[in-house]
Amino acid sequence: MSNNTTEKPSNGADARHFELKAPGGKLIVVDLAIDPTTDTVAQAQISGDFFLEPEEAFEALSPALVGTPLSAATADIEARLDAALTRIDSEVHLHGFNTHNLAVTVKRALAGGTDFTDHTWEILRPGALPTPVNVALDEVLLNQVASGERGPTLRFWEWDDKAVVFGSYQSYSNELNQEGVDKHGITPVRRMSGGGAMFMEGGNCITYSIYAPDSLVAGYSYEASYEYLDQWVLAALAKHGVNAWYVPINDITSDGGKIGGAAQKRRRHAVLHHTTMSYDIDADKMMEVLRIGKVKVSSKGLASAKKRVDPLRRQTGVSREEIINTMATEFATRYGAQQAELSDADIAAAEQLVSEKYGTEEWTKRLP
């Protein structure tokens, strides 16, 4: 447990604590005391299992944070730290971390951020549901987390219909080829988050949703939060021999090409993060159903949009179920998550939302 906290000590100052392991590096621990009259850092202590030379460099870092406003941007915090180190007479060496990693840790502390391990997680793996119900469940479960009715949750989707799930801000006619939709019996569903369109036949991809308190991403930039929330996925894919990484803002790619993409929707007190990864895409059918804009294709430097996708089945040679099992195990092992079940009331609420919103022509074609 990282025990990231916000407390009020006896002297009236707000105590902020955050721990972060630098990517590929060492643990950074930040303890701050905030002066409530000025909303600035009154005291700071930096610690960890990192290395740095000379000793004067370490002694300069904590005082550099005094006076930092609660609202300070990560770049401003990093500039404070860099300025303090430039005043050291001898050459400074940081090992296992850098000033950006330290600034992110400070920002997360200032923002009252939490880590995955600060929460009690549940994993949902319901049976197959119609795609519109899966989409509606995102709103139902997000609202439950926002209200405190539900704790942080990871849900894996299952479905056996054929659909295109497209972004809240996309034009229906610009993204979907109606002739292909009719030919292949596709159900178009507009989701609540932004981002692009996903061609989703039963069994052809892996989709999951994370519903969490907004403290989980507090202090992260919007872009950085995507990769942070999917680190466990990259680790799970590595266990099947897939070298995957994030391409900002929201793409997961590998040596062979794009695997999938993520999207987010934020409400007061909660964040939804969902990701779809291709497992066994019928690229020809996808091209008949989706309109891939010329600007998007040319910006990627690609001759054909279907070459962008490199499905996991080809890369791993294992079943979709096995990959999902590995992902669920990785998440549970890292974060101590327990299996749970959707209630009948949850599904009923989603079905009602389909009839009122996600299954309506008004919502589906709100941007015709």
N, C-alpha and C positions, 0 to 999 in steps of 0.2 A: 504494500500500500504506500502511495506517495504522501498521503495525509496533507494535501494542499489545503490551506485553510485561510479564513479571514476571521480574526478574533479582536476583541477589545481588551487590552491589558489594563491593569489597575491604574496606570498613569493617565488613562484617557485616550491614548493614541490607538489607532487601529493597526493591529499586527497583520501582516501579509506574509504568507509562506508559499513558495512554489519550488518544486523539484522537476528537473528536465534532464534527460540524457541526450547529449548532443548527438546528432546523426553520425553513426560510426565512431563516436568518441566517448567522452566521460560524463559523469554525473555532475550537474550544476545545481546548487541549492542556494536560494535567495530568501533572506529574511528581512522584512522591511517594517519600520514603524512609521505610520502616516500621521502627520499633524492635522487633526480635524479642523483646526481654525484656518489653515491655509491650503489644505488638500495637497500637500507636498510631502516628499520623503524627509522625515526628521532624522532617522537612523537607518543604516543599511549594513547587512553582513552577507558576504559572499563566501561560500564554502563548496567543497566537492572533492572528488578524487582525481582531479585534473593535475597537470604539471605546468609550471610557468617559471621563467627566469627573467630578470633577477628578482630577488625578494621585494625590492622597491615597487615592482610592477603590481604584485599582489596587494601591497599596502596602499596603492593609489586607487584601486578599483572601487572599494566600498565608499570612501569619501566622495568619489565622483558622482555618486547617485544622490547624495543629500541635496535637497532642493528640487528634485525632479517632480514635476506636476503629475497628479493622478492621470491626467488626460494625455500625457506625453506619448507621442508616436514611437514605434520601435526604432525608426531611423534616428530620431532625436536622442533616444537613450544610447544607441550605438555611437553616435557622434560624441556624447559626453565621455563615454569610456575610451574611445580612440584619442580624444584630446588629452585625457589624463595620462595615457601611455606615451604619447609623443613628448611629454615633459620629462620622461625618464632619460637620464644621460646615456646609459648603455643600451645596447640592442636588446629588444624584448622578444622573448620566445614563448608562445602559447602552444601547449601540446594537449590534444584531446578536446579542444574547444576553441572558439574564437569569440570576438566581441559581439558578433551578430547573435550567436547562440546565447550568450549572456544577456544581451538586450531582449531577446524573445522571452527568456525566463523572467526577467524583471517585468516586462510588459504583462505577461500572464499573471504574475503576482499582483501587480497594480490593478488589473481588471477583475480580480477575484476568480481566476480560472481554476478549473478542476481537470483531473486526468481521468482516463478510463477506469483506473483502479481505485478511484475515490467513490465509485458508484457500485450498486448492486444491480447486475444486468440479468435480463431474461432473454432467451432465444426462442423464437417461434418458428415452427416448421409445419404449418398446416398443410392439408391435402390440397389438391387442385381446386382452384376457384376461377370463375370467369375473370378475364383481364379487367373489365370495368370495376369489378369488386375489389381486385387487388389494388387498383389505382385509388379507389375510394377509401380503402383501409389506411392508406398513407395519411389522409386527412384526419380520419377518426383517431388513429393512434397518436399522431402528432398532437392533436388537441388534448388527448388524455394526459400525455406527458406534460404539456404546457400548464394544465390545471392541477397537476400533482396527483391525479387519479391513477396514473400508471408510472412505474419506474422506467429507467432507461432500457431500451429494447432493441434487439436485432431480429428482423424478420426475413426469412427466405421465402420468395414467391414460388408458387407452383401454379401451372395453368395448362390446359390442353386445347385451347382454342387458338385462333390465328388473329393477330392484332398488330396495329401500329400504335405505339404510345408516343405521343409527340408533345413538345414543350408548350407551356402555357402561353408563350408570346409568339408562337409560330403561326403563319398563315396556312390554313387548311389546303387551299388550292396550290400554294407554292411548294408545299412539302409532299403532298400525296397525289398520285396519278389515279383519278377516279376509275378509269378503265381497268387498271391493274387491281384496284381494291375490289371491284365487282367481280372480276375474273377469278380471283383467288379466295373470295369469301372472307375478306379482311374486315375486322372491326376496328375502326379508328377511335382512339380514346385520347382526349386531351388531358394531361396531368396538371397538377397544381404547381409544379416547379418549372423553371425555365430550361434552357438547353435544347438539344436536337431530338430528332425522331429516331425511334428504335423499332426495327422490324422483329416481331416476337411471335414465332410459332412455338407451340408446346414442345419443350425439349431442346430448342435450338439455342438457348442462351441461359445464363445464370443471372438472376436479379435478386438483390437484397436491399433492405431499407434499415437505416439506423434512426431511431427516435431518441433524442437525448436532451437534457437541460442545456440551455445556451451557455452555461458556464464551461461546458466541455470545449468550446471553441473561443471563449473569451480571451482577448489579447492576441489572437491570431488574425492575420490578414485573411480576407475572404479566400484568396488564392491558396495560401498556406494551409487553411483548414481542410481543403480537399485531400491533399496528400496525407495529412495527419490522420484523418478519419479512416483512411484505407491502408495504413501501414500493415495491419494484420493480414490484409488480403494479399499484399505483395509477398509476405512471408509464407502464406499458405501456398501460393502458386509456385514459389521457389522449391517447395517440397515435392512438386511434380516436375521439376526441371525447367520451369519457365522463368527466365530472367526478365522480370517486368519492372517498369518504372512509370512515374507520372510525367506527363507532358502538360504543363500549365495551359489552361486553367484546370481542365477536368477530364483529360484523356489518360487512360492506362494503355501503355504500349509495350512491345517486346521486340526482340531482335528481328522477328518476322513481320511485324506490323501492328496495327492497332488491335487491342483486345476488347476494349470497351470504354464507356464514358460514365461520368457521374453527374448528378445535379443536386441542388439543395433548395429548400424552402425554409425560411425562418419566420417564426412567430415569436411574440413576446414570451420569454422564458423557455423556448424550445427550438430545436433545429431538426429538420428532416434532411438526411443525406441518403440518397439511393443511387445504386450503381447497377448497370447492366453490362455483362461481358458475353461476347459471342462464344458459343460452344460448337455449333454445327450449322452455320448459316447457309441457306440456299441463296447464294449471291445473285444468281440470275433472276430468281423470283423477287428478291429484294429490290433489284433495279427496275422491275416492272411496276412495283408498288410505290416506291419512293421517287421523288424528283430530287436529284442531287444537283444543286445549283452550280452553275459554271464558275461562279466566284469562289465557292468553297473548294471545288476540285482544283482550280488553277492556283489557289493560295497554298495548297498542299504540294504543288509540284507533281501532280499525279496524272497519268494518262487516263486511268479508269478508276472510278470511286470504289468499285468492288474489290480492287486490289489492296485497298487500305486495311481490310479486315483480315486478321489471321486467327481463325477459330482455335479454341483450346483443345478441341478433340484432335486436331492435326498435331498440335504441339505436344500433347501429353500422351495420347494413345490410351487414356483411361476414360471410364464412364463419367457422365455428368454427375451422377449421384456420388461417385467417389470423390470428385473435386469438392462438391458441396459438403460432404462429410469432413474432409480435411479442413475446409474453411471454418465450419462450426467448431471443430475440435481446437483449431488454432485460437479462435476467439475465446472459447471457454477456458482454455489453458492459460492464456495471457491475462484474462480479466476476471476469472472466477465466475463466469456466467452459468446459469442454471436453465434447463429446459422448462418451458411453460406451454400453455395452450391458449388459443383464442377462445373466447366465450361465445355462446350463441348470440348474446347481446351485441358483441363486437361485430359479428358478421351481419346481424340484422341492421345495425346502424349503418354499415357500409352499403348494404343493399338499398336502404332508404336513400342514401346519398347518391347512389347511381340513378334512382328514379327521379330525384330532384335536381341533379346536377350533371354527373359524369356520363349519364346515358342520354342526355337531352341534346337535341339539335342546336339549341341556343348556346350551350356551352361548347359543344364540339366545334361549331363553326362560328364562334364569337369573333374570330378573325378569319373571314371567309377566304 
